[in-house]
């Protein structure tokens, strides 16, 4: 019975890991890059200037610009400079935030002059790809959710298979072929087992309403908006009815000067902390019924506070509504979401998640390679299925790395004024990825691995040279940090390419030593 259970779990672990491992690697790699999505956004728009200006002072700059040009609008939206996104952006209309997308105007925080950065998919592409795989949103969320469930199955079945899992964690046999891949797979899995379980489960918890809607449908008769209204804090509930008649109120209310937004930012910072206000939403500016909502940046605490804010009277500056503490059920869900998004803890926590994400990618990648090595060792090298597996392994692991770095190159090489520039970046990303699979299919597996990893290493290490050549006047600490990180990854990939022939030679020599006694015995 025990052997039967282990064999069943081994079969389940192998096929869940193989058939969905390619998808999981893409999800984990893009999710790892999305840890620094705002920093990547900043690097991919070098026209934006990094000016040292406090959020309060930047709010006044935006207020003056909007008052001169859009005083008759019923809604202003201001995205304030933060540590991770130092630009100042504004928009008008019903947009809730001012950072990114059409209709957004970027301003120089010091002069108030309009800045026109290049169009780019930015780091947001990695974030959205992470949970949709670039499919239509609902379909993509379902597909990624299915992969996450398979990840949980693979993790649990792996624990059952490896009864001596912690002993195996301290075992690594280099240059042993299949054993080396197995040791690397086990060590990376055990090292971050709590992280793997946490990140997978919390990813599912974020979309609980989509995956498990029965309870909400039963309690609210299928009215999800009623559920959201009931779950929101008093601040959000207060705002909902006010927004319905903003346009009519703006016409009937008498004119009145809008209070300096810097004062409102300062009041909100007294509640959330210095530099923790990320955006302002102003309704009915220039009217007696003007209101200002100050929203914090995500990351002021582990609870994900997206949508939360403090509501102020726009004329007197008086606080109308402060956010109320979340109810227990809502707090639980928000904490789970906060654990997944890693917006808390600043850059130390962000780097910890990034490193854990890379190790998770290594776990999935070594598992995919392990299957191919095992099948090849069992004299199945001519199997057509094995050929498909090996070409997909190359394309998904090495090819996706190459495509991600190629996207950064495309951002610098494509003309800044090119029409539909975002679409061209997408075409180049997926084009390079598709060519990597074709290359992996036409070349021998070892050659394909080496050539694609070497290409990725060369592009990564030479990216700083390209950046200095194309945007030499826009370097700042954040952009230099990103270039240093990419170059370091390139050196790591180069080291991997350099070690591959050594590992193969050691494995072949060992195989030859093992074959000689057998040959003598047979003679």
C-alpha positions in Angstrom: 0.0 0.0 0.0 2.8 2.4 0.9 4.7 1.6 -2.2 1.6 2.0 -4.3 1.0 5.5 -2.8 4.6 6.6 -3.4 4.4 5.3 -7.0 1.1 7.1 -7.6 2.4 10.3 -6.1 5.6 10.0 -8.2 3.5 9.7 -11.4 1.3 12.6 -10.4 4.3 14.7 -9.5 6.1 14.0 -12.8 3.2 14.7 -15.1 1.9 17.7 -13.2 5.4 19.1 -13.2 6.1 18.4 -16.8 2.8 19.3 -18.6 2.3 22.5 -16.5 5.9 23.1 -15.7 6.5 25.2 -18.8 3.5 27.4 -17.9 4.6 27.6 -14.3 8.1 28.7 -15.2 6.7 31.6 -17.3 4.4 32.6 -14.5 7.2 32.5 -11.9 9.8 34.3 -14.0 7.5 37.1 -15.0 6.2 37.3 -11.5 9.8 37.6 -10.2 10.5 40.4 -12.7 7.2 42.1 -11.7 8.6 42.5 -8.2 10.4 45.5 -9.7 7.7 46.5 -12.2 7.7 50.2 -11.3 11.5 50.3 -11.5 11.4 48.7 -15.0 8.7 51.2 -16.0 11.0 54.0 -14.9 14.0 52.7 -16.9 11.9 52.1 -20.0 10.9 55.8 -20.1 14.3 57.6 -20.0 12.7 61.0 -20.9 11.3 61.3 -17.3 13.6 63.2 -15.0 14.4 62.3 -11.5 14.0 65.5 -9.6 14.1 65.6 -5.8 10.8 67.1 -4.8 8.5 66.2 -1.9 5.0 64.9 -2.6 3.5 68.0 -1.0 5.4 70.4 -3.2 4.7 68.2 -6.3 1.0 68.4 -5.5 1.1 72.2 -5.7 2.9 72.0 -9.1 0.2 69.7 -10.4 -2.5 71.9 -9.0 -1.3 75.0 -10.7 -1.0 73.2 -14.1 -4.5 71.7 -13.8 -6.0 75.0 -12.6 -4.6 76.8 -15.7 -5.8 74.3 -18.2 -8.7 72.1 -16.7 -10.5 74.2 -14.2 -13.8 73.3 -15.8 -13.3 69.5 -15.4 -15.2 67.7 -12.6 -12.4 65.4 -11.7 -8.6 65.7 -11.4 -6.3 62.8 -10.8 -2.7 63.3 -9.6 0.0 60.6 -9.3 2.7 61.9 -6.9 6.4 61.1 -6.9 7.3 58.2 -4.7 10.5 56.3 -4.0 9.7 53.7 -6.7 8.1 56.0 -9.2 9.7 59.5 -9.0 7.6 61.1 -11.8 4.6 63.4 -11.5 1.6 62.7 -13.7 -1.9 64.1 -14.0 -5.1 63.3 -15.8 -8.7 64.5 -15.9 -12.0 62.6 -16.0 -13.1 59.5 -14.2 -9.6 57.9 -14.0 -8.7 57.0 -10.5 -4.9 57.4 -10.9 -2.6 59.5 -13.0 0.2 57.1 -13.7 0.4 55.5 -17.1 -1.9 54.9 -20.0 -3.6 57.2 -22.5 -4.8 60.6 -21.4 -2.1 61.0 -18.8 0.3 64.0 -18.8 3.7 63.8 -17.2 5.1 66.9 -15.7 8.5 68.1 -14.6 8.2 68.3 -10.8 10.3 71.4 -10.6 9.3 73.5 -13.6 5.8 72.1 -14.2 6.6 71.7 -17.9 5.0 68.9 -19.9 7.1 65.9 -20.6 6.4 63.4 -23.4 8.0 60.0 -22.6 8.1 57.3 -25.1 5.2 54.8 -25.3 6.2 51.4 -23.8 4.6 48.3 -22.3 7.0 48.8 -19.4 7.2 46.6 -16.4 3.4 46.4 -16.3 3.7 43.8 -19.1 5.5 41.4 -16.8 2.9 42.0 -14.0 -0.1 41.4 -16.3 1.6 38.4 -18.0 2.2 36.9 -14.6 -1.5 36.3 -13.9 -3.0 36.2 -17.4 -0.3 34.8 -19.7 -1.3 37.6 -22.1 -4.7 35.9 -22.7 -8.0 37.7 -22.3 -8.2 38.6 -18.6 -10.8 36.2 -17.3 -9.5 33.3 -19.4 -6.0 34.0 -18.4 -6.8 34.2 -14.7 -8.6 30.8 -14.9 -5.6 29.2 -16.8 -3.1 30.6 -14.3 -5.4 29.4 -11.4 -5.4 25.9 -12.9 -1.6 26.0 -13.1 -1.4 27.2 -9.5 -3.5 24.2 -8.3 -1.2 21.9 -10.3 1.7 23.6 -8.5 0.2 22.8 -5.1 -0.4 19.2 -6.2 3.3 18.9 -7.4 4.5 20.4 -4.1 2.4 18.1 -1.9 3.2 15.0 -4.0 6.9 15.9 -3.9 6.8 16.0 -0.1 5.3 12.5 -0.1 7.8 11.1 -2.6 10.9 12.4 -0.8 10.5 10.8 2.6 14.0 12.0 3.5 13.5 15.4 2.1 15.6 17.3 4.6 18.5 14.9 4.4 18.4 15.3 0.6 18.5 19.1 1.1 22.1 18.7 2.4 23.1 16.4 -0.5 24.5 17.7 -3.7 26.6 15.5 -6.1 28.1 17.7 -8.8 29.0 16.4 -12.3 26.8 13.3 -11.7 24.4 13.9 -14.6 20.8 12.9 -13.6 21.7 12.8 -9.9 23.0 16.4 -10.0 19.8 17.7 -11.6 17.8 15.7 -8.9 19.9 17.1 -6.1 19.5 20.7 -7.4 15.8 20.2 -7.8 15.4 18.8 -4.3 17.6 21.4 -2.6 15.8 24.4 -4.3 12.4 22.9 -3.4 13.2 22.2 0.2 15.0 25.5 0.8 12.0 27.5 -0.2 9.1 25.1 0.5 7.3 27.6 2.8 7.7 30.3 0.2 6.4 28.0 -2.6 3.3 27.1 -0.6 2.7 30.6 0.5 3.1 32.3 -2.9 0.9 29.7 -4.7 -1.9 29.7 -2.1 -2.0 33.4 -1.8 -2.1 33.7 -5.6 -5.3 31.7 -5.6 -6.7 33.6 -2.7 -6.5 36.9 -4.6 -9.2 35.7 -7.1 -11.3 33.8 -4.6 -14.5 35.4 -5.9 -13.8 34.1 -9.4 -12.7 30.6 -8.4 -15.3 30.1 -5.6 -18.3 32.4 -6.0 -20.9 30.1 -4.4 -20.8 31.7 -0.9 -21.0 35.3 -2.2 -23.8 34.3 -4.6 -25.7 32.6 -1.9 -25.4 35.4 0.7 -26.0 38.3 -1.7 -28.3 36.7 -4.3 -25.6 37.0 -6.9 -25.1 40.7 -6.4 -21.4 41.1 -6.2 -21.6 44.9 -6.0 -23.6 44.5 -2.8 -20.8 42.3 -1.4 -18.2 45.0 -2.2 -20.3 47.8 -0.8 -20.8 45.8 2.4 -17.1 45.0 2.7 -15.8 48.4 2.1 -14.8 50.8 4.9 -16.9 53.7 5.8 -14.8 56.0 3.7 -15.5 54.1 0.5 -19.1 53.7 1.3 -19.4 57.5 1.9 -17.8 58.2 -1.5 -20.0 55.8 -3.6 -23.2 57.8 -3.5 -21.4 61.2 -3.8 -19.8 60.2 -7.1 -23.2 59.5 -8.8 -24.1 63.2 -9.0 -20.7 64.9 -9.4 -21.4 66.4 -12.8 -24.7 68.0 -11.7 -23.3 69.3 -8.4 -20.4 70.9 -10.2 -22.8 73.0 -12.2 -25.0 74.1 -9.3 -22.4 74.7 -6.6 -21.0 78.2 -6.3 -17.3 78.9 -7.1 -14.8 78.6 -4.3 -11.0 78.4 -4.3 -9.5 75.0 -3.9 -7.2 74.7 -0.8 -3.5 74.1 -1.6 -3.1 70.4 -2.1 0.2 70.4 -0.3 -1.7 71.0 3.0 -4.0 68.0 2.3 -0.9 65.9 1.5 0.7 66.9 4.8 -2.4 66.0 6.7 -2.6 62.6 5.0 1.1 62.0 5.7 0.4 62.6 9.4 -1.8 59.5 9.2 0.1 57.2 6.8 3.7 58.4 7.2 6.1 60.7 5.5 6.3 60.2 1.8 3.5 57.5 1.8 0.9 59.4 -0.2 0.9 58.1 -3.8 -2.0 59.9 -5.4 -4.8 62.5 -5.1 -8.3 62.5 -6.6 -10.1 65.8 -6.7 -13.8 66.1 -7.5 -15.5 69.4 -8.4 -12.3 71.6 -8.3 -13.0 75.3 -8.0 -16.5 74.7 -6.5 -17.8 74.9 -2.9 -18.5 71.2 -2.9 -14.9 70.2 -3.9 -13.5 67.0 -2.2 -10.0 65.5 -2.3 -9.2 61.9 -1.7 -5.6 61.2 -0.6 -4.6 57.6 -1.3 -1.5 55.9 0.2 1.1 54.0 -1.8 0.8 50.3 -1.6 3.2 49.1 1.0 2.6 51.2 4.1 1.7 47.9 5.8 1.4 44.2 5.0 -2.4 44.6 4.5 -3.0 45.4 0.8 -4.8 48.8 1.0 -5.6 49.3 -2.7 -8.5 51.7 -3.0 -8.2 53.0 0.5 -8.0 56.7 1.2 -8.7 59.7 3.3 -11.5 62.1 2.2 -11.1 65.9 2.8 -13.2 69.0 2.1 -11.5 70.7 -0.9 -12.2 74.2 0.3 -11.6 74.1 4.1 -9.2 71.1 4.2 -11.3 69.5 6.9 -11.1 65.7 7.2 -14.5 64.2 6.2 -13.8 60.5 6.5 -10.7 58.5 7.6 -10.4 54.8 6.6 -11.9 52.4 9.2 -10.1 49.2 10.3 -10.9 46.3 8.1 -13.3 43.6 9.3 -11.7 40.3 10.2 -12.7 38.5 7.0 -11.6 41.4 4.8 -8.4 41.8 6.8 -7.6 38.2 6.2 -8.0 38.4 2.5 -6.1 41.7 2.3 -3.2 40.3 4.3 -3.0 37.2 2.0 -3.0 39.5 -1.0 -0.3 41.7 0.6 1.9 38.6 1.2 1.6 37.8 -2.5 2.2 41.3 -3.9 5.1 42.0 -1.6 4.5 45.7 -1.4 5.5 45.9 2.3 8.9 46.0 3.8 10.6 48.3 1.3 13.5 47.2 -0.9 14.9 44.5 1.5 11.7 42.6 1.3 11.5 43.2 -2.4 14.9 41.8 -3.0 14.1 38.8 -0.8 11.1 38.0 -2.9 13.1 38.5 -6.1 15.8 36.0 -4.9 13.2 33.5 -3.8 11.5 33.9 -7.2 14.7 33.1 -9.0 15.3 30.0 -6.8 11.7 28.9 -7.6 12.4 29.3 -11.3 15.5 27.1 -10.8 13.4 24.5 -9.1 11.0 24.3 -12.0 13.7 24.5 -14.6 15.8 21.7 -13.1 12.6 19.6 -12.8 11.9 20.0 -16.5 15.6 19.2 -17.4 15.5 16.2 -15.0 12.7 14.6 -16.9 14.5 14.9 -20.2 17.8 13.6 -18.8 16.0 10.6 -17.2 14.2 9.7 -20.5 17.4 10.1 -22.5 19.3 7.9 -20.1 16.6 5.2 -20.5 17.5 4.9 -24.2 14.5 7.0 -25.4 16.6 9.6 -27.2 14.9 9.0 -30.5 11.4 9.5 -29.1 9.5 12.2 -30.9 7.8 13.2 -27.6 11.2 13.6 -26.0 12.3 15.9 -28.8 9.3 18.1 -28.3 10.0 18.1 -24.5 13.6 19.1 -25.0 12.8 21.9 -27.5 10.1 23.3 -25.2 12.5 23.2 -22.2 15.0 25.3 -24.2 12.3 27.7 -25.4 10.6 28.2 -22.1 13.7 28.5 -19.9 16.5 29.9 -22.0 14.2 31.4 -24.7 12.0 33.3 -22.3 15.0 34.7 -20.5 16.3 35.8 -24.0 13.0 37.4 -24.9 12.8 39.4 -21.6 16.2 40.8 -22.2 15.5 41.4 -25.9 12.5 43.5 -24.7 14.8 45.8 -22.9 16.9 46.2 -26.0 13.9 46.8 -28.1 12.9 49.7 -25.7 16.1 51.5 -26.5 16.5 50.6 -30.2 13.0 51.3 -31.4 12.5 55.0 -32.4 10.9 56.9 -29.5 8.4 58.6 -31.9 7.4 55.3 -33.6 3.6 54.9 -34.0 2.1 52.0 -32.0 5.4 51.6 -30.3 4.0 49.4 -27.6 2.7 46.9 -30.1 6.1 46.7 -31.7 7.7 45.9 -28.4 5.2 43.1 -27.9 5.8 41.8 -31.4 9.6 41.7 -30.8 9.1 40.0 -27.4 6.9 37.2 -28.7 8.9 37.0 -32.0 12.1 36.3 -30.2 10.4 33.8 -28.0 8.9 32.0 -31.0 12.3 31.9 -32.8 13.9 30.4 -29.6 11.5 27.4 -29.9 12.3 27.0 -33.6 16.0 27.2 -32.8 15.6 24.6 -30.1 13.8 22.3 -32.5 16.4 22.6 -35.2 19.5 22.4 -33.1 20.7 19.6 -30.8 19.5 20.2 -27.2 22.9 20.9 -25.7 23.9 23.3 -28.5 20.5 25.1 -28.3 20.9 25.5 -24.5 24.4 26.9 -24.8 23.7 29.2 -27.8 20.5 30.8 -26.3 21.9 31.2 -22.8 25.0 32.8 -24.3 22.9 35.1 -26.4 21.0 36.1 -23.3 24.2 36.6 -21.3 25.7 38.8 -24.0 22.6 41.0 -24.3 22.4 41.3 -20.5 26.0 42.2 -19.9 26.1 44.7 -22.8 22.8 46.4 -21.9 24.6 49.1 -19.8 26.6 50.0 -22.9 23.5 50.3 -25.0 21.9 52.5 -22.3 24.8 54.8 -22.1 24.8 55.2 -25.9 21.1 55.8 -26.2 20.1 57.7 -23.0 23.3 59.0 -21.5 21.8 62.1 -20.0 19.1 60.3 -18.0 21.0 58.0 -15.6 20.0 58.1 -12.0 20.4 55.7 -9.0 17.3 53.7 -9.9 18.3 53.2 -13.5 21.9 52.4 -12.6 20.7 49.8 -10.1 18.6 48.1 -12.7 21.5 48.0 -15.2 23.8 46.6 -12.6 21.2 43.9 -11.7 20.7 42.9 -15.4 24.5 42.8 -16.0 25.0 40.6 -12.9 22.3 38.2 -14.2 24.2 38.2 -17.5 27.4 37.2 -15.8 25.6 34.4 -14.0 24.2 33.1 -17.3 27.7 33.3 -18.8 29.1 31.3 -16.0 26.4 28.7 -16.6 27.3 28.4 -20.2 31.0 28.1 -19.3 30.2 25.3 -16.8 28.0 23.2 -19.2 31.0 21.6 -21.1 32.8 20.9 -17.9 29.7 19.1 -16.4 29.2 17.1 -19.6 32.9 16.1 -19.8 32.9 14.9 -16.2 29.7 12.9 -16.7 31.1 11.3 -19.9 34.4 10.4 -18.1 32.5 8.8 -15.3 30.4 6.8 -17.7 33.5 5.6 -19.4 35.0 4.5 -16.1 31.9 2.6 -15.2 31.8 0.9 -18.6 35.3 -0.5 -18.6 34.9 -3.1 -15.8 31.7 -4.3 -17.5 33.5 -4.7 -20.8 36.4 -6.7 -19.1 34.0 -9.0 -17.3 32.1 -9.8 -20.5 35.4 -10.7 -22.3 
